[in-house]
C-alpha cells in the first residue's frame, strides 16, 4: 500500500499478528490521527481498529515552529530528533522562512 494520505509513518504493533506494521498519520488539530495501516504480513485491519490500537493521544502531539531560514529549520529539526521527536517535516515558507512541524510522543512534555 502506498501511504499517500499520510504525513508521517511510524512502526506500531499489528493488532492481528503482533508483528510490526506501518501506520500512517495525518495532522488533526493538536494531535495526529492514524489514517492508514499496512502490516507486512498483509493483515487486513480497518481504520477503527487502528484508532483503537494507536489512539492519537498515545501516539503523538504536534508542535509547530516558525523559523527565519533553512539553517534555523535544520537546527530546530536536529534538536527535536535529539530530544526524541517521532517525526519532523519542514515546509518552505514565504521569503526564505520555514515552518517546522514536530511530532512528539505524548510522554514528552
Ligand atoms: Zn499483522
Backbone and ligand atoms as CSV (ligand in chain L), in Angstrom:
chain,resi,resn,atom,element,x,y,z
A,1,UNK,N,N,0.859,-1.202,0.000
A,1,UNK,CA,C,0.000,0.000,0.000
A,1,UNK,C,C,0.888,1.243,0.000
A,2,UNK,N,N,0.603,2.153,-0.853
A,2,UNK,CA,C,1.320,3.429,-0.845
A,2,UNK,C,C,0.626,4.353,0.148
A,3,UNK,N,N,1.409,4.930,1.012
A,3,UNK,CA,C,0.823,5.747,2.069
A,3,UNK,C,C,0.635,7.183,1.585
A,4,UNK,N,N,-0.275,7.359,0.651
A,4,UNK,CA,C,-0.400,8.659,0.015
A,4,UNK,C,C,-1.130,9.693,0.860
A,5,UNK,N,N,-1.998,9.231,1.777
A,5,UNK,CA,C,-2.758,10.183,2.579
A,5,UNK,C,C,-2.017,10.604,3.843
A,6,UNK,N,N,-0.905,9.966,4.103
A,6,UNK,CA,C,-0.240,10.170,5.382
A,6,UNK,C,C,0.822,11.252,5.315
A,7,UNK,N,N,0.963,11.961,6.440
A,7,UNK,CA,C,2.037,12.935,6.558
A,7,UNK,C,C,3.248,12.325,7.252
A,8,UNK,N,N,2.998,11.321,8.085
A,8,UNK,CA,C,4.091,10.640,8.781
A,8,UNK,C,C,3.791,9.156,8.858
A,9,UNK,N,N,4.840,8.374,8.933
A,9,UNK,CA,C,4.706,6.932,9.124
A,9,UNK,C,C,5.445,6.535,10.399
A,10,UNK,N,N,4.829,5.727,11.225
A,10,UNK,CA,C,5.557,5.155,12.356
A,10,UNK,C,C,5.356,3.647,12.334
A,11,UNK,N,N,6.184,2.927,13.068
A,11,UNK,CA,C,6.044,1.480,13.179
A,11,UNK,C,C,5.362,1.161,14.488
A,12,UNK,N,N,4.257,0.431,14.383
A,12,UNK,CA,C,3.482,0.053,15.565
A,12,UNK,C,C,3.218,-1.442,15.497
A,13,UNK,N,N,2.695,-1.989,16.590
A,13,UNK,CA,C,2.385,-3.416,16.583
A,13,UNK,C,C,1.041,-3.663,15.910
A,14,UNK,N,N,1.025,-4.675,15.034
A,14,UNK,CA,C,-0.221,-5.045,14.365
A,14,UNK,C,C,-1.168,-5.691,15.382
A,15,UNK,N,N,-2.438,-5.246,15.450
A,15,UNK,CA,C,-3.383,-5.829,16.410
A,15,UNK,C,C,-3.747,-7.275,16.070
A,16,UNK,N,N,-3.488,-7.722,14.850
A,16,UNK,CA,C,-3.809,-9.092,14.448
A,16,UNK,C,C,-2.684,-10.061,14.744
A,17,UNK,N,N,-1.490,-9.776,14.222
A,17,UNK,CA,C,-0.391,-10.751,14.303
A,17,UNK,C,C,0.697,-10.324,15.278
A,18,UNK,N,N,0.664,-9.089,15.749
A,18,UNK,CA,C,1.662,-8.641,16.713
A,18,UNK,C,C,2.993,-8.274,16.083
A,19,UNK,N,N,3.078,-8.422,14.770
A,19,UNK,CA,C,4.305,-8.052,14.073
A,19,UNK,C,C,4.313,-6.534,13.849
A,20,UNK,N,N,5.397,-6.036,13.278
A,20,UNK,CA,C,5.460,-4.601,13.058
A,20,UNK,C,C,4.670,-4.203,11.822
A,21,UNK,N,N,3.950,-3.111,11.954
A,21,UNK,CA,C,3.135,-2.628,10.845
A,21,UNK,C,C,3.349,-1.132,10.701
A,22,UNK,N,N,3.269,-0.650,9.472
A,22,UNK,CA,C,3.406,0.781,9.222
A,22,UNK,C,C,2.049,1.444,9.462
A,23,UNK,N,N,2.048,2.477,10.277
A,23,UNK,CA,C,0.823,3.248,10.490
A,23,UNK,C,C,1.081,4.660,9.966
A,24,UNK,N,N,0.184,5.116,9.088
A,24,UNK,CA,C,0.285,6.452,8.535
A,24,UNK,C,C,-0.562,7.409,9.348
A,25,UNK,N,N,-0.038,8.591,9.564
A,25,UNK,CA,C,-0.707,9.580,10.417
A,25,UNK,C,C,-0.915,10.870,9.660
A,26,UNK,N,N,-1.934,11.584,10.093
A,26,UNK,CA,C,-2.227,12.880,9.481
A,26,UNK,C,C,-2.576,13.854,10.598
A,27,UNK,N,N,-2.210,15.097,10.396
A,27,UNK,CA,C,-2.440,16.114,11.421
A,27,UNK,C,C,-3.921,16.393,11.620
A,28,UNK,N,N,-4.342,16.359,12.891
A,28,UNK,CA,C,-5.726,16.686,13.246
A,28,UNK,C,C,-5.672,17.578,14.479
A,29,UNK,N,N,-5.724,18.868,14.278
A,29,UNK,CA,C,-5.637,19.791,15.413
A,29,UNK,C,C,-4.287,19.701,16.094
A,30,UNK,N,N,-4.298,19.535,17.419
A,30,UNK,CA,C,-3.053,19.485,18.176
A,30,UNK,C,C,-2.405,18.109,18.130
A,31,UNK,N,N,-3.101,17.147,17.559
A,31,UNK,CA,C,-2.599,15.790,17.531
A,31,UNK,C,C,-2.524,15.297,16.099
A,32,UNK,N,N,-2.013,14.072,15.947
A,32,UNK,CA,C,-2.141,13.408,14.663
A,32,UNK,C,C,-3.020,12.185,14.876
A,33,UNK,N,N,-3.794,11.861,13.870
A,33,UNK,CA,C,-4.653,10.690,13.939
A,33,UNK,C,C,-4.197,9.658,12.926
A,34,UNK,N,N,-4.352,8.356,13.255
A,34,UNK,CA,C,-3.979,7.314,12.294
A,34,UNK,C,C,-4.953,7.275,11.120
A,35,UNK,N,N,-4.443,7.234,9.910
A,35,UNK,CA,C,-5.309,7.219,8.728
A,35,UNK,C,C,-5.050,6.018,7.820
A,36,UNK,N,N,-3.875,5.398,7.969
A,36,UNK,CA,C,-3.576,4.261,7.098
A,36,UNK,C,C,-2.822,3.203,7.883
A,37,UNK,N,N,-2.908,1.972,7.387
A,37,UNK,CA,C,-2.309,0.859,8.100
A,37,UNK,C,C,-1.786,-0.139,7.089
A,38,UNK,N,N,-0.568,-0.622,7.309
A,38,UNK,CA,C,-0.015,-1.608,6.383
A,38,UNK,C,C,0.865,-2.590,7.139
A,39,UNK,N,N,0.313,-3.794,7.396
A,39,UNK,CA,C,1.086,-4.845,8.059
A,39,UNK,C,C,1.865,-5.608,7.002
A,40,UNK,N,N,3.121,-5.921,7.306
A,40,UNK,CA,C,3.933,-6.614,6.304
A,40,UNK,C,C,3.473,-8.049,6.086
A,41,UNK,N,N,2.656,-8.584,7.006
A,41,UNK,CA,C,2.074,-9.914,6.790
A,41,UNK,C,C,0.752,-9.850,6.043
A,42,UNK,N,N,0.368,-8.659,5.659
A,42,UNK,CA,C,-0.844,-8.496,4.860
A,42,UNK,C,C,-2.142,-8.543,5.650
A,43,UNK,N,N,-2.075,-8.391,6.982
A,43,UNK,CA,C,-3.301,-8.419,7.784
A,43,UNK,C,C,-4.226,-7.291,7.343
A,44,UNK,N,N,-5.512,-7.622,7.306
A,44,UNK,CA,C,-6.494,-6.598,6.978
A,44,UNK,C,C,-7.080,-6.066,8.277
A,45,UNK,N,N,-6.899,-4.802,8.501
A,45,UNK,CA,C,-7.356,-4.161,9.725
A,45,UNK,C,C,-8.088,-2.903,9.313
A,46,UNK,N,N,-9.307,-2.714,9.814
A,46,UNK,CA,C,-9.974,-1.474,9.422
A,46,UNK,C,C,-9.501,-0.320,10.287
A,47,UNK,N,N,-9.763,0.880,9.819
A,47,UNK,CA,C,-9.175,2.061,10.448
A,47,UNK,C,C,-9.691,2.251,11.877
A,48,UNK,N,N,-10.906,1.752,12.172
A,48,UNK,CA,C,-11.425,1.866,13.544
A,48,UNK,C,C,-10.556,1.069,14.511
A,49,UNK,N,N,-10.119,-0.109,14.067
A,49,UNK,CA,C,-9.221,-0.909,14.903
A,49,UNK,C,C,-7.893,-0.213,15.099
A,50,UNK,N,N,-7.431,0.441,14.039
A,50,UNK,CA,C,-6.153,1.153,14.131
A,50,UNK,C,C,-6.277,2.301,15.132
A,51,UNK,N,N,-7.409,3.002,15.084
A,51,UNK,CA,C,-7.631,4.113,16.012
A,51,UNK,C,C,-7.644,3.599,17.451
A,52,UNK,N,N,-8.260,2.404,17.654
A,52,UNK,CA,C,-8.270,1.815,18.994
A,52,UNK,C,C,-6.865,1.394,19.418
A,53,UNK,N,N,-6.127,0.811,18.478
A,53,UNK,CA,C,-4.789,0.304,18.791
A,53,UNK,C,C,-3.783,1.437,18.959
A,54,UNK,N,N,-3.911,2.432,18.129
A,54,UNK,CA,C,-2.958,3.545,18.148
A,54,UNK,C,C,-3.702,4.860,18.309
A,55,UNK,N,N,-4.319,5.096,19.468
A,55,UNK,CA,C,-5.062,6.357,19.625
A,55,UNK,C,C,-4.140,7.566,19.526
A,56,UNK,N,N,-4.674,8.669,19.020
A,56,UNK,CA,C,-3.863,9.870,18.798
A,56,UNK,C,C,-3.155,10.328,20.070
A,57,UNK,N,N,-3.903,10.276,21.203
A,57,UNK,CA,C,-3.319,10.810,22.440
A,57,UNK,C,C,-2.106,9.982,22.835
A,58,UNK,N,N,-2.128,8.679,22.486
A,58,UNK,CA,C,-0.994,7.844,22.839
A,58,UNK,C,C,0.148,8.075,21.849
A,59,UNK,N,N,-0.233,8.364,20.621
A,59,UNK,CA,C,0.777,8.363,19.571
A,59,UNK,C,C,1.575,9.644,19.497
A,60,UNK,N,N,0.907,10.759,19.587
A,60,UNK,CA,C,1.673,11.941,19.258
A,60,UNK,C,C,0.992,13.250,19.616
A,61,UNK,N,N,1.806,14.242,19.750
A,61,UNK,CA,C,1.358,15.610,19.961
A,61,UNK,C,C,2.141,16.443,18.951
A,62,UNK,N,N,1.499,17.473,18.427
A,62,UNK,CA,C,2.091,18.259,17.350
A,62,UNK,C,C,2.618,19.593,17.869
A,63,UNK,N,N,3.756,19.989,17.369
A,63,UNK,CA,C,4.274,21.323,17.683
A,63,UNK,C,C,4.709,21.990,16.377
A,64,UNK,N,N,4.288,23.230,16.183
A,64,UNK,CA,C,4.722,23.992,15.002
A,64,UNK,C,C,5.715,25.053,15.433
A,65,UNK,N,N,6.803,25.158,14.687
A,65,UNK,CA,C,7.782,26.210,14.952
A,65,UNK,C,C,7.998,26.966,13.658
A,66,UNK,N,N,7.924,28.296,13.749
A,66,UNK,CA,C,8.205,29.114,12.567
A,66,UNK,C,C,9.613,29.676,12.703
A,67,UNK,N,N,10.427,29.461,11.690
A,67,UNK,CA,C,11.817,29.912,11.753
A,67,UNK,C,C,12.130,30.785,10.544
A,68,UNK,N,N,13.256,31.515,10.638
A,68,UNK,CA,C,13.573,32.525,9.627
A,68,UNK,C,C,14.191,31.964,8.354
A,69,UNK,N,N,14.955,30.887,8.480
A,69,UNK,CA,C,15.573,30.349,7.272
A,69,UNK,C,C,15.830,28.846,7.405
A,70,UNK,N,N,16.340,28.280,6.329
A,70,UNK,CA,C,16.517,26.825,6.269
A,70,UNK,C,C,17.536,26.346,7.304
A,71,UNK,N,N,18.529,27.190,7.614
A,71,UNK,CA,C,19.540,26.781,8.586
A,71,UNK,C,C,18.914,26.646,9.980
A,72,UNK,N,N,18.092,27.653,10.350
A,72,UNK,CA,C,17.364,27.564,11.625
A,72,UNK,C,C,16.472,26.333,11.642
A,73,UNK,N,N,15.836,26.068,10.502
A,73,UNK,CA,C,14.927,24.926,10.417
A,73,UNK,C,C,15.679,23.630,10.683
A,74,UNK,N,N,16.871,23.483,10.109
A,74,UNK,CA,C,17.589,22.228,10.326
A,74,UNK,C,C,18.113,22.136,11.757
A,75,UNK,N,N,18.449,23.288,12.361
A,75,UNK,CA,C,18.859,23.258,13.771
A,75,UNK,C,C,17.718,22.819,14.671
A,76,UNK,N,N,16.538,23.399,14.429
A,76,UNK,CA,C,15.355,23.032,15.212
A,76,UNK,C,C,15.053,21.541,15.024
A,77,UNK,N,N,15.166,21.071,13.780
A,77,UNK,CA,C,14.880,19.670,13.482
A,77,UNK,C,C,15.868,18.735,14.168
A,78,UNK,N,N,17.159,19.064,14.110
A,78,UNK,CA,C,18.181,18.220,14.751
A,78,UNK,C,C,17.972,18.170,16.258
A,79,UNK,N,N,17.663,19.337,16.842
A,79,UNK,CA,C,17.431,19.399,18.276
A,79,UNK,C,C,16.228,18.534,18.663
A,80,UNK,N,N,15.168,18.594,17.850
A,80,UNK,CA,C,13.962,17.813,18.126
A,80,UNK,C,C,14.264,16.313,18.061
A,81,UNK,N,N,15.075,15.906,17.087
A,81,UNK,CA,C,15.446,14.487,16.972
A,81,UNK,C,C,16.210,14.043,18.223
A,82,UNK,N,N,17.151,14.883,18.665
A,82,UNK,CA,C,17.909,14.558,19.887
A,82,UNK,C,C,16.995,14.408,21.086
A,83,UNK,N,N,15.921,15.208,21.112
A,83,UNK,CA,C,15.002,15.171,22.254
A,83,UNK,C,C,13.907,14.130,22.083
A,84,UNK,N,N,13.980,13.329,21.021
A,84,UNK,CA,C,13.090,12.182,20.903
A,84,UNK,C,C,11.856,12.382,20.055
A,85,UNK,N,N,11.874,13.330,19.133
A,85,UNK,CA,C,10.721,13.525,18.258
A,85,UNK,C,C,10.479,12.275,17.400
A,86,UNK,N,N,9.211,11.999,17.140
A,86,UNK,CA,C,8.842,10.844,16.329
A,86,UNK,C,C,9.071,11.144,14.850
A,87,UNK,N,N,8.681,12.330,14.437
A,87,UNK,CA,C,8.757,12.685,13.025
A,87,UNK,C,C,8.820,14.198,12.899
A,88,UNK,N,N,9.394,14.637,11.801
A,88,UNK,CA,C,9.544,16.071,11.568
A,88,UNK,C,C,9.306,16.362,10.089
A,89,UNK,N,N,8.589,17.426,9.806
A,89,UNK,CA,C,8.545,17.882,8.415
A,89,UNK,C,C,8.945,19.355,8.395
A,90,UNK,N,N,9.614,19.738,7.334
A,90,UNK,CA,C,9.998,21.144,7.157
A,90,UNK,C,C,9.358,21.634,5.862
A,91,UNK,N,N,8.554,22.673,5.979
A,91,UNK,CA,C,7.895,23.231,4.798
A,91,UNK,C,C,8.453,24.625,4.555
A,92,UNK,N,N,8.869,24.888,3.336
A,92,UNK,CA,C,9.383,26.202,2.997
A,92,UNK,C,C,8.245,27.211,3.036
A,93,UNK,N,N,8.532,28.384,3.578
A,93,UNK,CA,C,7.510,29.418,3.649
A,93,UNK,C,C,7.873,30.597,2.776
A,94,UNK,N,N,7.299,31.738,3.085
A,94,UNK,CA,C,7.478,32.932,2.281
A,94,UNK,C,C,8.811,33.599,2.618
A,95,UNK,N,N,9.557,34.062,1.604
A,95,UNK,CA,C,10.778,34.830,1.808
A,95,UNK,C,C,11.858,34.098,2.578
A,96,UNK,N,N,11.986,32.800,2.346
A,96,UNK,CA,C,13.046,32.039,2.989
A,96,UNK,C,C,12.668,31.484,4.348
A,97,UNK,N,N,11.540,31.936,4.908
A,97,UNK,CA,C,11.093,31.406,6.191
A,97,UNK,C,C,10.658,29.958,6.014
A,98,UNK,N,N,10.585,29.251,7.123
A,98,UNK,CA,C,10.183,27.854,7.046
A,98,UNK,C,C,9.310,27.513,8.238
A,99,UNK,N,N,8.459,26.516,8.042
A,99,UNK,CA,C,7.650,26.023,9.144
A,99,UNK,C,C,8.095,24.604,9.451
A,100,UNK,N,N,8.468,24.380,10.694
A,100,UNK,CA,C,8.888,23.049,11.115
A,100,UNK,C,C,7.748,22.440,11.930
A,101,UNK,N,N,7.294,21.270,11.524
A,101,UNK,CA,C,6.265,20.558,12.277
A,101,UNK,C,C,6.925,19.368,12.954
A,102,UNK,N,N,6.783,19.318,14.271
A,102,UNK,CA,C,7.429,18.259,15.051
A,102,UNK,C,C,6.342,17.397,15.695
A,103,UNK,N,N,6.478,16.092,15.554
A,103,UNK,CA,C,5.542,15.167,16.192
A,103,UNK,C,C,6.250,14.534,17.390
A,104,UNK,N,N,5.685,14.759,18.581
A,104,UNK,CA,C,6.250,14.221,19.820
A,104,UNK,C,C,5.443,13.039,20.305
A,105,UNK,N,N,6.103,12.126,20.952
A,105,UNK,CA,C,5.398,11.116,21.740
A,105,UNK,C,C,4.750,11.834,22.915
A,106,UNK,N,N,3.586,11.364,23.375
A,106,UNK,CA,C,2.849,12.105,24.410
A,106,UNK,C,C,3.554,12.162,25.757
A,107,UNK,N,N,4.428,11.187,26.038
A,107,UNK,CA,C,5.121,11.199,27.333
A,107,UNK,C,C,6.107,12.360,27.418
A,108,UNK,N,N,6.433,12.920,26.243
A,108,UNK,CA,C,7.295,14.092,26.211
A,108,UNK,C,C,6.446,15.320,26.518
A,109,UNK,N,N,6.856,16.146,27.480
A,109,UNK,CA,C,6.044,17.325,27.775
A,109,UNK,C,C,6.865,18.593,27.657
L,1,ZN,ZN,ZN,-0.367,-8.212,11.006
